[in-house]
Amino acid sequence: MGKYSSSSRRTPAPKRDSVHPLVRGIGCLMFVIVPIFAYGISTIVVKYVVDHGWPIPRDWLGAPRFNVPPGIPLITDFLLILHQQNNLIANLAFTVALSVVLFGIMSIVYGYTYAVTGPSRYGPQDVPPPRVKTRKYRR
């Protein structure tokens, strides 16, 4: 038996490596909510861009055109619904861009709040970083 060990058995503490289920659930919801929110914003932005004459590719504007062989009724009906959407390609392009921006902002906010409210960087057995003042070396 070692000098610093004990013969009594301790139950190990539960691991805290996993993410809390509530936080995991919020993350899953955000993967659904953010693109829907971005699509809503992109419809407003695309309308504003078109009304003010900003440069946007002409292929993105108007209803999308699809070449589908007749005889597939389910796909044909779905494509007819998509054909009725005006500026669909522009809306989807802006949705992707806004989703990237919104997820980036959310990750920065999450990182900042975790740094402020999260656990300490050092555990109880860590040595604090050295306080050394260095000077520039001159010959």
Residue frames as qw, qx, qy, qz and C-alpha x, y, z in Angstrom:
[[0.000, 0.891, 0.454, 0.000, 0.00, 0.00, 0.00],
 [0.432, 0.510, -0.009, 0.744, 1.36, 3.40, -0.96],
 [0.272, -0.148, -0.434, 0.846, 2.07, 6.28, 1.34],
 [0.222, 0.118, 0.039, -0.967, -0.72, 8.51, 0.01],
 [0.495, -0.159, -0.655, -0.548, -3.40, 5.91, -0.74],
 [0.493, -0.216, 0.512, -0.670, -6.18, 4.75, 1.52],
 [0.050, 0.039, 0.996, 0.062, -7.71, 1.34, 2.01],
 [0.371, 0.499, 0.576, -0.531, -11.22, 2.78, 2.09],
 [0.311, 0.329, 0.696, 0.557, -13.13, 2.70, -1.19],
 [0.174, 0.462, 0.146, -0.857, -14.61, 5.90, -2.55],
 [0.551, 0.589, 0.589, 0.049, -17.34, 6.06, -5.08],
 [0.374, 0.043, 0.317, 0.871, -16.12, 7.96, -8.14],
 [0.205, 0.532, 0.212, -0.794, -17.71, 11.32, -8.78],
 [0.637, 0.592, 0.493, 0.009, -20.01, 11.47, -11.83],
 [0.477, 0.027, 0.363, 0.800, -18.29, 12.67, -14.98],
 [0.171, 0.783, 0.269, -0.535, -19.12, 16.16, -16.10],
 [0.269, -0.222, 0.597, 0.723, -17.88, 15.78, -19.66],
 [0.170, 0.482, 0.782, 0.355, -21.34, 15.59, -21.22],
 [0.102, -0.210, -0.118, -0.965, -23.51, 18.51, -22.23],
 [0.318, 0.221, 0.642, -0.662, -26.66, 19.17, -20.23],
 [0.282, 0.396, 0.838, 0.246, -29.73, 17.78, -22.07],
 [0.149, 0.857, 0.368, -0.329, -31.48, 21.16, -21.95],
 [0.046, -0.719, 0.372, 0.585, -28.57, 22.85, -23.72],
 [0.255, -0.064, 0.861, 0.436, -28.42, 20.02, -26.25],
 [0.266, 0.620, 0.738, -0.020, -32.15, 20.44, -26.93],
 [0.102, 0.873, 0.077, -0.471, -31.79, 24.17, -27.45],
 [0.160, -0.489, 0.632, 0.580, -29.00, 23.52, -29.95],
 [0.274, 0.246, 0.883, 0.290, -31.21, 21.11, -31.90],
 [0.201, 0.805, 0.516, -0.211, -34.02, 23.66, -31.97],
 [0.039, -0.779, 0.199, 0.593, -31.65, 26.35, -33.20],
 [0.247, -0.160, 0.781, 0.552, -30.73, 24.21, -36.22],
 [0.175, 0.562, 0.780, 0.211, -34.40, 24.40, -37.18],
 [0.036, -0.874, -0.366, 0.318, -35.31, 27.90, -36.02],
 [0.241, -0.611, 0.272, 0.703, -32.33, 29.84, -37.44],
 [0.201, 0.045, 0.708, 0.676, -32.82, 28.80, -41.11],
 [0.037, 0.702, 0.699, 0.127, -36.57, 29.50, -40.90],
 [0.183, -0.851, -0.163, 0.464, -35.83, 32.91, -39.37],
 [0.285, -0.401, 0.468, 0.734, -33.15, 33.52, -42.03],
 [0.207, 0.361, 0.764, 0.494, -35.60, 32.63, -44.83],
 [0.038, -0.853, -0.509, 0.107, -38.12, 35.13, -43.45],
 [0.229, -0.766, 0.119, 0.589, -35.48, 37.85, -43.31],
 [0.341, -0.149, 0.637, 0.675, -34.18, 36.95, -46.78],
 [0.221, 0.635, 0.687, 0.276, -37.61, 37.44, -48.37],
 [0.093, -0.939, -0.209, 0.255, -37.69, 40.96, -46.94],
 [0.355, -0.603, 0.387, 0.601, -34.08, 41.66, -48.00],
 [0.385, 0.152, 0.718, 0.559, -34.57, 40.34, -51.54],
 [0.147, 0.817, 0.545, 0.115, -37.70, 42.47, -51.98],
 [0.204, -0.899, 0.020, 0.388, -35.79, 45.54, -50.74],
 [0.425, -0.359, 0.558, 0.615, -32.84, 44.79, -53.05],
 [0.338, 0.411, 0.715, 0.454, -35.08, 44.35, -56.10],
 [0.037, 0.905, 0.423, -0.042, -37.10, 47.50, -55.35],
 [0.210, -0.893, 0.151, 0.369, -33.99, 49.66, -54.99],
 [0.688, 0.707, -0.163, -0.015, -32.22, 48.27, -58.06],
 [0.400, -0.681, 0.606, 0.092, -29.18, 46.79, -56.36],
 [0.476, 0.451, -0.694, -0.299, -27.11, 44.42, -58.47],
 [0.669, -0.124, 0.687, -0.255, -28.37, 40.84, -58.20],
 [0.108, -0.138, 0.856, 0.487, -28.01, 38.11, -60.86],
 [0.564, 0.110, -0.196, -0.795, -30.99, 37.98, -63.21],
 [0.541, 0.019, -0.823, -0.172, -31.04, 34.18, -63.09],
 [0.149, -0.120, -0.803, 0.565, -31.88, 34.35, -59.39],
 [0.332, 0.208, 0.251, -0.885, -34.97, 36.49, -59.91],
 [0.640, 0.114, -0.380, -0.657, -38.37, 35.26, -61.02],
 [0.901, -0.145, 0.269, -0.309, -39.89, 31.82, -60.75],
 [0.296, -0.443, 0.810, 0.246, -37.51, 28.87, -61.15],
 [0.752, 0.359, -0.291, -0.470, -37.87, 26.72, -64.28],
 [0.529, -0.287, 0.797, -0.056, -37.72, 22.92, -64.11],
 [0.582, 0.302, -0.590, -0.471, -37.63, 20.28, -66.83],
 [0.467, -0.138, 0.812, -0.324, -39.45, 17.23, -65.53],
 [0.196, -0.027, -0.852, -0.484, -40.69, 14.35, -67.65],
 [0.638, -0.190, 0.014, -0.746, -44.47, 13.96, -67.47],
 [0.798, -0.064, -0.582, -0.144, -45.79, 10.92, -65.68],
 [0.466, -0.099, -0.648, 0.594, -44.35, 11.55, -62.22],
 [0.228, -0.774, -0.399, -0.436, -47.31, 13.26, -60.54],
 [0.604, -0.700, -0.247, 0.290, -45.86, 13.72, -57.04],
 [0.523, -0.239, 0.134, 0.807, -42.69, 15.43, -58.22],
 [0.147, 0.458, 0.452, 0.752, -44.60, 17.45, -60.80],
 [0.345, -0.823, -0.409, -0.190, -47.02, 18.77, -58.17],
 [0.604, -0.607, -0.092, 0.508, -44.13, 19.68, -55.87],
 [0.440, -0.014, 0.289, 0.850, -42.32, 21.50, -58.66],
 [0.020, -0.678, -0.476, -0.560, -45.50, 23.40, -59.54],
 [0.468, -0.831, -0.268, 0.131, -45.62, 24.68, -55.96],
 [0.571, -0.414, 0.138, 0.695, -41.96, 25.73, -56.22],
 [0.333, 0.349, 0.454, 0.749, -42.65, 27.37, -59.57],
 [0.161, -0.847, -0.421, -0.283, -45.21, 29.64, -57.94],
 [0.540, -0.685, -0.092, 0.481, -42.58, 30.99, -55.54],
 [0.396, 0.885, -0.016, 0.243, -41.20, 34.26, -56.85],
 [0.132, 0.799, -0.498, 0.312, -37.44, 34.88, -56.46],
 [0.938, -0.340, -0.013, -0.072, -36.95, 31.44, -54.88],
 [0.832, 0.203, -0.181, 0.484, -33.30, 31.06, -55.84],
 [0.142, 0.619, -0.239, 0.735, -32.41, 34.53, -54.54],
 [0.645, -0.601, 0.102, -0.461, -34.29, 33.82, -51.31],
 [0.973, -0.182, -0.071, 0.123, -32.43, 30.54, -50.82],
 [0.636, 0.398, -0.223, 0.623, -29.04, 32.15, -51.55],
 [0.124, -0.636, 0.240, -0.723, -29.69, 34.92, -49.04],
 [0.839, -0.465, -0.023, -0.282, -31.01, 32.34, -46.55],
 [0.906, 0.017, -0.205, 0.370, -27.73, 30.42, -46.66],
 [0.368, 0.480, -0.238, 0.760, -25.71, 33.60, -46.21],
 [0.405, -0.611, 0.136, -0.667, -27.86, 34.85, -43.34],
 [0.930, -0.330, -0.143, -0.080, -27.79, 31.43, -41.66],
 [0.756, 0.171, -0.279, 0.566, -23.99, 31.45, -41.69],
 [0.069, 0.531, -0.215, 0.817, -23.93, 34.98, -40.22],
 [0.647, -0.541, 0.011, -0.537, -26.52, 34.18, -37.53],
 [0.949, -0.206, -0.201, 0.129, -24.78, 30.95, -36.50],
 [0.578, 0.325, -0.281, 0.694, -21.48, 32.84, -36.33],
 [0.208, -0.580, 0.174, -0.768, -22.97, 35.54, -34.10],
 [0.836, -0.440, -0.078, -0.318, -24.53, 32.89, -31.88],
 [0.894, -0.015, -0.276, 0.353, -21.23, 31.04, -31.50],
 [0.307, 0.440, -0.289, 0.793, -19.41, 34.25, -30.55],
 [0.485, -0.550, 0.102, -0.672, -22.07, 35.09, -27.97],
 [0.940, -0.281, -0.174, -0.089, -21.98, 31.52, -26.62],
 [0.744, 0.193, -0.332, 0.547, -18.18, 31.57, -26.37],
 [0.033, 0.517, -0.268, 0.812, -18.22, 34.86, -24.50],
 [0.679, -0.490, 0.058, -0.544, -20.90, 33.75, -22.03],
 [0.953, -0.120, -0.255, 0.115, -19.10, 30.44, -21.46],
 [0.540, 0.332, -0.362, 0.683, -15.85, 32.28, -20.75],
 [0.212, -0.507, 0.238, -0.801, -17.63, 34.52, -18.24],
 [0.734, -0.336, 0.193, -0.557, -19.88, 31.98, -16.53],
 [0.881, 0.152, -0.446, -0.044, -18.09, 28.68, -17.20],
 [0.850, -0.481, -0.064, 0.205, -15.87, 26.70, -14.86],
 [0.253, -0.856, 0.368, 0.259, -12.39, 27.82, -13.91],
 [0.637, 0.619, -0.454, -0.074, -9.57, 27.10, -16.32],
 [0.270, 0.426, -0.797, 0.331, -7.51, 25.56, -13.55],
 [0.758, -0.380, -0.510, -0.145, -8.46, 22.74, -11.23],
 [0.583, -0.799, 0.095, -0.117, -7.63, 22.51, -7.52],
 [0.835, -0.328, 0.262, 0.356, -4.33, 20.72, -8.18],
 [0.608, 0.633, 0.120, 0.464, -3.06, 22.97, -10.96],
 [0.488, -0.375, -0.085, 0.783, -0.18, 25.30, -10.33],
 [0.233, 0.900, 0.207, -0.304, -0.99, 28.92, -11.15],
 [0.691, 0.607, 0.038, 0.391, 0.83, 30.36, -14.16],
 [0.620, -0.261, -0.147, 0.725, 4.20, 31.92, -13.33],
 [0.050, 0.985, 0.148, -0.078, 4.42, 35.66, -12.82],
 [0.669, -0.190, 0.251, 0.673, 7.56, 36.48, -14.70],
 [0.245, 0.922, 0.012, -0.299, 8.44, 39.87, -16.10],
 [0.778, 0.102, 0.330, 0.525, 10.68, 39.49, -19.14],
 [0.028, 0.838, -0.142, -0.526, 12.79, 42.15, -20.66],
 [0.760, 0.645, -0.079, -0.004, 14.04, 42.38, -24.19],
 [0.817, -0.304, 0.215, 0.440, 17.48, 40.88, -24.50],
 [0.341, 0.925, -0.169, 0.006, 20.20, 43.25, -25.69],
 [0.890, 0.048, -0.074, 0.447, 23.77, 42.45, -26.47]]
